[in-house]
């Protein structure tokens, strides 16, 4: 089968012919219908975030059709529409038992530690197979598996309450989902911060108050619009020291900044003025949980989460096209979300 693979860190992905993977007793073989291209894949290609043994097939936002099931699998059957939880976990370590499988001591990630969805098909454990409702497309199902799910988990980590205010730094795939999910959680005001005017227009259509950081200081703007009170929750989904710092600075008293974006650069925080003096919190957010998907998918089915202006482009399973998308994301450009449709 065809797969677009990471062969060497720092170099473009390459198309390769690889054998169709074997199916174990607890596994499923999924024919890929859509695979999202995530900003994390840029970090894997660049080496900013370490990956498993090379060559490796990236792609952790995956939706498709079950083609074959292992002997012990009863939950799904061939022909089922599914999406895949990208965490491959043991199910019995202390973190899995407590419902924090993203820290599984034996954990792996599809597209990072084992072959993912930039291929015609892949094998994954049946435990992580999630039924895809008929009203949700494969393209949207794929994106739900990472950007939307991570935003959902971040808002849960933030302990967002109805009536609170939120600032989302970054109006890309994660940010657009975060804006809508914050409203679903009951946020009263949601501020979208970005330097891309077109993305801010989309964010505004999703109910956000746009803050163009290319033309004004977003910290000063949000302070002005909140009458100096700041926001209750700030989500940083870009991964830049500057925006991490701004996410902390916009917090009001008892505010919570949730850091999602990946960076290898340190950030500076004035502990008293920005954290201690407000009893504010800085919270790390890593991945998401299998238990969070049922509500996320139901909200999507009911239209509380609309991905129609988020998944705006598809590319074929070709190395040149995929590398072009990764190059644009590396410079913080490109469309909101692009998916591969093999």
N, C-alpha and C positions, 0 to 999 in steps of 0.2 A: 504494500500500500504506500501511498505518498504521505510524506510528513515534512514539514519545514522545521529545521532543527538548529539548535545552538551547538556549533561544533568547536568554537574557540572564543573565549571571553574577549570582548572588544571588537569582534569582527561581525559582519552581517550574517544573518541566519541563512542557511542553505537548504535547498530541497534535496531530499534523499528518498530512496526506495528502501523500505524496511519491512520485515516480515509482519504479518498480522499476529498480534500477541495472543498467547494461549490463555484460556479461561480456567481459573481455579474453581474449586468447589463453592466458594463463597463470593465469587466474582460475577460481573456482568460485562459483556462486550457491547459497547455503545457505538453506533454509527453516528458520527458527529454531523449535526445539522447547522450548528452555529457555535463559534468560539470567539469570545470577546478579546480584544487587544487592550491590555491594561497597562497603566503607567509602570506598574511593578515589573512588567516584562522588560521595560527599558533598563531598569536597575539590574535585572538578571543578565541581560546582554552586556552591560557595561562592567559588571563585576562589583557594583556598589552593594548589592545584596548577594551573598554566596549561594551557589546552586549545588546540586549533586553532581555525580560523575557525568562527564561529557563523552559522546554527544548526547543531547537531551532535547526532547520535544517540548517546547513551552506551551502555555495555554492552560489557564486555570478557571476560566469562565466558560462553562461547557453545557450545551444542551443537545439532545439528539434522541435517537430511537434505539431501544434495546433490540439487539440482534441475536444474542445468545446468552443463556444464563447457566451458571454452574449447578452441579448436582444438588447442592444444599440450599439453593436459593428458591424461596417461595413467595416473596413479597412482590416481585415483578415478573413479567413474562415477555417474550419476544413481541415486538410491536408496540410496547408501551412508550408514550412520550415522557421523557424524563430530563431532569437537569442534575448536575453532580456537585455535591459538597466537596470542595477541593481538599479538605483535610482527610488524610488516611491515618486512622488511629487504631490503637490496640483494643480499646474498650474496657480495659481492666486495671490500668494504672491509677494512682491516686488522683490525678487530674481528670481522667476520663470519668471515673466514678463520681466525682464531684460536679460533673457537668462543665468542665473547663478543658475540653478536648484540644483546644489550640495549643496547650502546653503538654500534650501527651509525650511521655518520655521516649516512645518509639515512633513518634509522629513523623509523617512525611506529607508533602504537598504536591498535588498534581501540577505538572508544569514547572516545578522547581526542583524536586528531589526525585521524581519519577515522571515518565512520559505523560504529557498532557494533551490538550485538544487541538494543537496546530497540526492536525492529521485527519485522515479519512475516518479513523476509528481509534478507540482506546479501550483498555480494560481498567475497571475500577471496582473496589469492594461494594457489594450490594448494600452494606450498611449506610453508605453515603449517597444512595440513589434516591432522588426526590421526585415524586410524580409531578408532572407539569400540567396544570389545568388546561383544558381545551381552549379557553379564551385568551391564553397567553402564548404569544409566538415563540418560536425557538430563539430568535434573536433577543427578545426581551428576557426570556428565561435564562439565557447565558449570562447577560449582564447582571441579572438579579443575584447570581451566585457569588459576586465579589463586590462590585461598587455599591449596589443597593444594600446588600447584606452587611457590609462593613459600616455603612452609614447608619443602618438600623442598630447595630451593636454599639456604635459610638454614642448614639442618643440614649440608649439604655444605660451605658456606663456613665453618662452625664447626669442621670437621674432627672431628666427633663420633666417638669410638671406643667399641667395646663395653666396658661396665663403667663408663662415665662417668656423671655426674649432670647433669641439665638442669633449669633453671627457665624456665617459659614464662609471660611476663607478658601476660595477656589470654587469656580462654577463649572467644573468639568463633570465627568460621569458620577463621581462620588458626591460632589457638591449639589448637583441637580436632584439626586435622590434624597440627600440630606434635607434640602429645602422642603420638599414635599412631605417627607416623613416627619419632620419637625412639626409641620402643620397638623398632620394626622395625630401626633402625640399631644396636640393642644397648644402649641406655641402661639402666642398672640402676635408678636412681630418677629420676622425672620429677615436679617440683613445678609445680602449676598455680596461678597467682596471679590473683585477680580480686576484684571487690567484689559480684558477683552470685552469691548462694548457689545458685540453681537451675542456673546454668551450671557451678558447681563440682561439683554432684552429677553432672552429665553427665561432666565431666572425670574424676571419680573412677571412674565406670563404665568409662571408657576406660583405666584403670590409673594415673591420676595421683594424687599426694598433694595434696589441696586446701589452699590457703593463702588464707584470707579476709582481704583487705586492708581490708575495712570494719570489722573487729573487732580487728585486731592489725597491728602493724608487720611487713610481710612480710620485710624484711631481718633483723630480730631473730628471727622465726619460723624462717626457713630456716637461719640461723646456729645456732639451738638444735637443729634437727632434723639438722643435719650435724655436730654436735659441734664447731662453730666452724670447720670446714674450708671452708665455702662450696661452691659448685657449679663444675663444670668448664665448663659452657656455660649462658649465659642468652640467651633470645630475647625481644626486646621487640617485640610486634606490635600495640601500641595507638597509640603516637605522642603521648605526653604527657611533658613534661620530668620530672615526678616519677617515672614508671615507667622512663624511660630511666636516670635516676640510680640507681634501685633495682636495675636490671639489672646495672649496673656494680658496685654495692656488694656484691651477693651472691656475686661471683666469689671463688673460692679462688686459690691459687697456680697460675700458668699458665692461668688461666681466660680464656674468650673470650666477650665479649658481642656478639651480633649484633643490629644495629638494623634493624628492618623497618618499624615504624610511621612514618607521615608526620606531621610537625608543622612549623609555621613559627616555633616558639619555641625559643630556645637552651636548652641543658642545661649544668649545672655539674658538673665532675669535679675531684676533688682528685688531681692527676697523680701525686704520689708515693705517698700512702697507698693509693689505689685502683687505680693502674695500674703505675707504675714499680716500686714496692716488691714487687709480686707477679709482675712480668713478665706482667701480664695484657694482653689485647688488646681493642680496640673495633673491630668490623668492620661495615662498611656492606653491606647486601644490597639489590640492585636487581633486581626482576623474577626471571626464571628462564630456562632454556635449552630449546630444542627437543629436544636430545639427552637431557634428563632425563625426558621423558614416557613412553617405553616401560616403564621400570621402575616408575614411579609408577602407570601404568594396570594393569600386571600385579599389583602389590601390591594394588591395589583389587579387581581381579578375583578374587584369591585370599583376600580378606577381611582382609589385614593393615591396610588402611585402610578403615574402616567409616564411611560418611557418613550412615547412617540417622538418627542423632540430631543431625546437623549441619544438613542440609537439612530443615527442619521446617515450612516454610510456602511456599505458592505464591500468587502474585497474578496477575490478568489483565493484559494489555497495556493499561492504563488509567492516565492521568496522575495521577489522585487517589490511587489505590492505591500507585503507585510513589513519589510524593512523600511519602506517609505513612511508608513504610519508610525513606526517606532521612532524614526528620525524626527518627525514632526513633534511627537510627544516629548522627546528628549529636550527640545527647545521650548517646551511648554506651549506649543502651538497645536494645530490639528483640530479635527472635529471633536465634539463632545465625547462620543463613543463610536468606535468602528468595530464591526464584527467580521469574522471570516466565515464565509458560507461555502464549504467544500462542494 
